[in-house]
Amino acid sequence: MDVRQVEYFVAVANKRNFTKAASMLHISQPSLSKAIKNLETQLGVTLFYRGGKQIELTDAGEAFLSNAKPFMEAYDNLTTELYDVVQLKKGQIKIGIPPIIGATFFSKLISKYKAAHPSFHIELNEVGSNLIQYGVKEGELDVGLICNLPVEKHHFSTINLLKDPLMVVVQTEHPLGAKKFVELSDLKNEKFVLYQEDFSLHDRIVEACRNYGFEPNTVCKSSQRDFMIEMVEAKLGIALLPSKICQQLLHHDVTTIPFKHPIIHLELALIWKRNKYLPYAVREFISIAKEFTS
């Protein structure tokens, strides 16, 4: 048994599919199947049930997986640390960012990092906060910027970067546009352009409205803020967006109004996996991120 066989086994166990695992590993499906069969022969056990559309782990496979994952993490930590030494602290970093963040919250941080380390390769993955947490936990991402706090503290280390109050965005001719401030109760009879359910702000807005005795009348849901703003401009409804985004809406046919007593905020944090060796490129990114909180 060698490291490659264990790596192949973990890939198949995660994907529950030989073809998808082979594609991820950049090998042929027959080669992967043969490697797994050889591993089973060496161990003297069957690791996978191969019947049906999706393969499943046997009891022996489950036991092997529980030990294989920490083994691969330890191996990755070892090889990454050696790589840092050999490559004179050159490296790459994989970062997860939610669609709502974009350049508004991220550009200054990434620009400062890139200026300090121009040789580093930066890979950005735009996915929701839940998938970012999964990616960091599984080692597919080095760090992630997430909106839904708190996180599982036994899995992640975190830095709180931002707490930005939401504002109301209305079309310029909307009656609320004349107000200097609004209360959440003022929105009781409005139509809402909301975030998708997999965004933490969706649940926070709905929960806040319920606390004020009403259910938001949702006419549209989106993961893209530009689309949400366009729906407001089309007089389809109102939207609640972070103030830093609202500051950039000068050229749109909308008006932004602050809450008199802000109760809903976009909370932004940086997360990385606990008890994992952090490559130099990742440590440097975390260090620069910390400067944004000071």
Secondary structure, DSSP 4 states (H G I P E B T S, - for coil): --HHHHHHHHHHHHHT-HHHHHHHHTS-HHHHHHHHHHHHHHHTS--EE--SSS-EE-HHHHHHHHHHHHHHHHHHHHHHHHHHHHTTT--EEEEEE-TTTHHHHHHHHHHHHHHH-TTSEEEEEE--HHHHHHHHHTTS-SEEEESS----TTTEEEEEEEEEEEEEEEETTSGGGG-S-B-GGGGTTSEEEEE-TTSHHHHHHHHHHHHTT---EEEEEES-HHHHHHHHHTTS-BEEEEHHHHTT-TTSSEEEEEBSS---EEEEEEEEETTSPPPHHHHHHHHHHHHTT-
